[in-house]
Amino acid sequence: MAKRTDPHRWRRLLAITGSVVLAGAGITGIRLGSAAADAVPLAATAGCGRAPALNSGTQTIQSSGQSRSFILRVPANYNSNNPYRLIFAFHWRGGTMNDVASGGSSGSAWAYYGMQEQSANSAILVAPQGLGNGWANSGGQDITLVDDIMKRIEDALCVDPTQRFAMGFSYGGGMSYAIACTRATVFRAVAVYSGAQLSGCSGGTQPIAYFGIHGISDNVLNISAGRSLRDTFVRNNGCTAQSPREPGAGSGSHITTAYSCRTGYPVQWAAFDGGHGPGPVDGCSGCEDGTRTWTKGEVWRFFAQFGATTPTPSPSGNRLRNEASGRCLDVSQASTANGAQLQIWDCHTNANQQFTQNGNALQVTGKCLDAPPNAAAGTRVQIWDCNGGANQSWVFNSNGTISSAQTGLCLDVNGAATTNGSAVIVWTCHGGTNQRWTRA
């Protein structure tokens, strides 16, 4: 069951002390790239091709004459010849780097705002600690901290310098916006959750890819503040001005709008029916659930669209988690018999949830994911002996859906159900959260 947000708790954690002035697409999903080359690429940092000089865990660093700290996560099976994405994830007011790195009560599914799960070991992740659990950025000292951490990491590890990203919620969103203003030529994109201009905006005239997310009923940082931040980069990125649709109160939904912008500098805006929180869940007003939220999938697709020297791994031996339910694609009763049907179930590590990509086939328990030949919308999917047929060929689409190469119908949780045992069928593709799947 989704966790309901206590609005008073958010206010205690996130309220900003003192006087604050509030001022103001091609998307890729699961990538099925080939293995990275062994040679050190031309666009690489000093840490490439050398034994790693940093490990996952808490690190300390001197910056602006102070001892600061951050938590680092190095990808499993790190290869120093492969340049990785680098993602900074900033905590909220009253939060900590550990809250971000651990995922809090949602655990690893929400670690680094879900980027640990979504990146599938294709990114180096860092959660810095703010002074006084905030990001006042006095005299630019927090921007300097980011510069210092980045140099430390890139001297020690292999980073793709064209693939640096920043993200954060509330005060952390304000810090991410400050990076967009100040380091637009250094970072590729930012994602600002429920933010405002809280950490300054030195510069703020250059383009950078920008994704803003905000609740229509936010009573901590009003959505007007988020719109103002967005509009800065609508202008900078040469986007066609528009008034994006936003959901109505009580709709339990979100609407994501992609602007038409200068090539390479997209702007996206996602407004949701909810208040001040980074992990809203469609269909569950007031809920905060890092396992089930749609935000992590949309932010990852926004970041991943820019490509990387190190490809995102294919879903080889991975679970496929449904975005709407937070549950995983599962062979019912762990059966290995032909005709065993697919469902969603709480995610676990058993073989009946481990899918291996083999060409366009998805193999599980020695069988292939199969839709009966020329299956109509509403037909249950099953497993069957692998035969190389078109009905066993699946396409990973740019919006996170998975479609049959034979019929064009998408894997779909029937009726948008979210409970254990809900049937998985093929259905006309519409891109809803019950049709979107991510590696887990």
N, C-alpha and C positions, 0 to 999 in steps of 0.2 A: 504494500500500500504506500502511495506517495506520502511524503512528509509535508504537512501543512506549515506554511510560514507563519511565525509569530511576528506580526508587524512591529510590536514593541521591542522585540529582540533586535530586529534590524535597526531600529532607531538607536538603540543603545550602542550597537556595534559600529554604526556607520555615520552617526551625526557628526558634523564637522563643527568644532569649537571655533568661537570668534566670528567675525563678520566675513562672509564669503560673497563675492560678486559673481553671479552666474552670467557668463557671456558666451557670448558666442564668438549577358555577361557570361562570358563563357566560364563555366564552373566545372571543375573536375571532381570526380568522386573517387572510387577505388581504382587505383592505377595498377595495370598489369605489366609493369616494365620489365625489361631484361636485366640480367645481373650487371652490376657496375664493373667497369674496367679496372684492371689491376694497376694501371699506371696512374701516378699522381697527376691530376688535371692541371691545366694552366691556371684556372681561376680557383685558387686554393690559398688557405692561410698557412702560417708558419708551422702549425702543428701537424700538417699533412705529411704522410710518409715517415713519421717518427712514432716511437712508442708513446702512448698517451701519458701525459704528465699530470693529469687530473683524473680523479675517480668520482663516482656518484657519492653524494653525501653533502654535509654542511661544510662550507668553505668560509674562510675569513680573508679580508682584503683591506689594505689601507687606501683610503680615498678622501681627499680634501682634509687631510690631517686627522681623520677619524678611523677607528676600526669598525668596519662594516661586515655584513655577512650575507650569504646567499646559499640556497640549496640547489645542487646540480644533479641532473639525471643524464648519464651517458647511455646511449642505446645499448641494449644487449647485443653481444657479438659485434661490438664496435670494430670497424676496419679503418685504420688510419689512412688508407689510400682512397677512401670514399668521402667526399665533402658532404656534410650534413646540414640540414636546416638548423637554425638557431632561433629558439622561441623564448622570449622573456614574458613571464606571467606575473603581474603585480597584484598584491593583495589589496583588500579594501581597508577603510578606516577601522581600526581596532582589530583587524585580522593580522595574520602573521605569514611569513614565508612557509611555515610548516602547514598551515591551513591549506594553502594553495598546493603544496607538493604532495600532501597526503590525500587530498580530496575530501577531507572531513568525514562526516557520517556516510557519505556516498562511496568512500574508499577510492580504489584505483580507477574506477570508471570515471571519476570526476577530477583526478589528479591533474594539476596544471590546467584547470578549466576543461578537462576532457581531452587535452592534447596528447597525454601519455597514451591513452587508448587509441585515439584516432590516428596518430602518426605512425603507429606500429613499428617503432624503432627506426624511423627515418629522420628523427629530429633530436637534437640536443636541447634539453629543457632546463630553464633556470628560473628560480623564484627568489628574487632579492627581498631583503628585509628593510622596511622603511623606518626612519627615525621616529620614535614615538608612535610606531605602528601607523604612520601616515606618509604622505608624499608631498610635503610642503614645497620641496625643491627650492629652498631658500638660497638665493645667489646662484642658482643652477647646480647645487651640489648633488642632486639626485640624477641629473643628466650626466654629470661627471662620473658618478658611480656606475651608471650604465656603460659609459665609455671604458672605464677601468675594468669592469667585469668582462666586457666583450674582449678587450685586449688579452686579459688573463686567459680566457677560454680559448681564444683563437691562437695564442702562442702554444697552448698545450694540446689542442685537439684540432681535428680537420673540419673546418666549416666552409660552406659555400658562401662567399661574401655577397652574393646576389640574393640570398635567401634568409634574411634576418627579419624577424617579426616581433611585434609587441602586442600584448593584450592585457586587459585588466578590468575589474569591476569597481564601480563607484569611484573612490579616491584612486584606485588602481587604473580606472578608465581615464581619469584626469591625467594621470602620469603617462598613459599610453598616448593620449592626445598631445601632451607636451613633447613626446618623442616625435610624433608626426610633424609638429611644427618645427622642431629644432634639428632633427636628424632625418629629414625626408630623403636625402641622397644616400643615407647609410642603411636605412631599413626599407624593406620592400613593401610592407603593408602593416596596418594596425587594425585591431578589433577593440572597440570601446563599448563596454557593457554599462549602461545606465550611468553615463559619465557627465561631467561638466568641466568648465575651465577652472580647475582647482590647483593645478601645478604649474600654471603659466603657459605662455605660448610665445616663445622667443622666435621670431621669424614668422612662420606661418604663411608663407607666400608660395612655397614650392609644392609640386604635386606628389602625392603618395597614395597608393591604394588604401581605401578606407571603408570599414564596415562598422556601422553604428547599430546598436541594439538597445531598445528602451521600452519600458512598460508605460501604457497610456495612463495608468492611475498611480504613477510613482509620486509619493508624497514626501520623499526625501530630496530627490533631485528631479524636479519637474521635467517632463518630456520636452518642454520647450528648450531646455538647456542642451539636451541631446540633439535636437534638430539644428540648433545653432552651430554646434561642433561639426555636424554633418555638412552643413551649408558652406563652411569654410573650404572644404575639399571638393564640393560640387563646383565651386568657383575655380579653385586652383587646378582642378583636373579637367577643366574645359567641358564639363557635363552640361547637357541640356536641362535647364531648370524644369522642375515639375513639383506637384504636390502629391506625394505618394499616398496611396490608400492606406488607412490604418484600421484595425478591427474595432468593433464596437464593444463597449463595456458589457460583460456578461456573455460574450461570444465564445470565450475559452479558446481563442485561436491566435495565430500570428500571421502577419502578412510581410513578406520580404519583397522589396523592390530593388531592381538593378537599374541604375541610371545609364544613359548613353553618354559615354565619356571619351576623352582622348585615349587612343590605343595604349594599353599597358597600365592605365591608371583608373581602374574601375572604382565606383562607389556603390555600396549597397546599404540599405536601410531596412531593418526588421523591427516593426512595432508589434507589441504583443499585449493581449488583454491581461494585465497584471500590474503589480507594483514594483517595488525596488528589490530586485533579485536577479542573479545571473543564470539561474537554472529553471526557468518556467517550463511547464508541461502543458501541451495542448489538451483541452478537454478536462482540465483539473484546475479550476480557478483558485488562485492563492497557493498553489503547490510549488515547492522547490524540491527537485529531485535530480541530482547530478547523473544518475543512472539513466533516466528516461528523457531528459531534456533534449529538445531539438537544437539548442544553441550550439552544442559542441560539433555536431555534424555539419551545420551550415558554416561555422567559422573555419573548420578544417577544410571544407571544400573551397572556401574563399582563398585560404592560404595556398592550398595545393595546386590551384589553377596555374600558378606561375612556373610550375615545373621545378626540377632540381637535378643536380648532377647525380645524386644518389637516388634511384627510383624508390618509391614507396613499395614495400614488398607486396607480392600478390598474396591473396588469402590462402596460402598453402599451409595446411594443417591448422587453420584458424576457425574460430566460431564466427558466425554471421549474426550480429545483433540487430533486432528490429528497432527502429528509432522510436516508434510510437509506444511500444510496450516495455522496452528495455530487456526483453527476453530474447532467447537465441533460437535459431532454426535448429530443429531437433527431429531425429527419426523416432517415431512413436515406439515406445516400449523397447528401445534400443535394438529393434529387430534388424536382421540382416537378410530377410526374405524378400524376394521380388514382390513388389506391390505394397510394401510397407509405406505408410503415408507420413507426410511431414506435418509438423505442428510447431508452435512456439512453446518454450519451457524455460524455467529459470536456468541461467547460464551455468555450466559446469565444465569440467575438463575431460569428460568421458568421450569415447570414440564416436558416439552417435551425434556429436555436435562438431566434430572436427572435419572441415571440408578442405579438400586439396584441389587446386587448380591444375588441370592437365589439358593443355590446349584450351578449348572452349567448354570442356566438360568439368563438372564439379563432382569429385569422388568423395564418398563417405562410406565407411565400413565395407570397403571393397566393391561397392556398387556405385552407380551414377545417379545424380539427381535427374529425374525423368518426368516429363509431362506426356501423357498418352498422345500418340500421333495426331496432329491437327486438333489438339484439345481446344474446346470452346471455353469462353470466359466462365469461371465458376468451377472448373475441374480441379480436383485435388491433385497436388504433385506428390510424387512417390519416389522410391528408389527402384532401380532395375539393373540387370546385368548390363555393363557398358557395351554399347554396340556402335558408337560413332555416329548415330543418327542425328538428324537436325533437331529432333525433339529432346535430345540430351545436350544440346549446344546452348550456352547461356552468354548473354552480353552484359557486361558491367557498364552501366550508363553514367553520363557525366553528373546526373543529379542524385546518384546513390541508389537508383533502382536497378533491378536485375531482370532482364527480359529474355524470353524464349526467342532464339534465332529463327525458329520455324514460324511461329505465330505472331510474334511481336508483343504478346501479352506479358505482363509483369508478375513477379512473385508478390503475393498480396496476402496479408492476414485477413481472413474472411470477416467481413462486417466491421473492420477496424477494431476487433476485439483485442484485449490486452491480457487475458487470463491464461494460466497454464492450460495446455491442451487445445488452444484455439487452432483451427485448421488453417493450413497454408495452401492457397489455391493460385491459379493464374487468373488475371483479371485485366481489363483494359487499363493501360497505364495512365495515371493521373498525377503521379509524383507526390501523393500524400505521405504522411509519416508512416502509415502502415505498409507502404511499399518501399520504404528506404531502409537500406541495410548497411552496417559498418562492421569492420573487423573488430574482434574483441578477444 
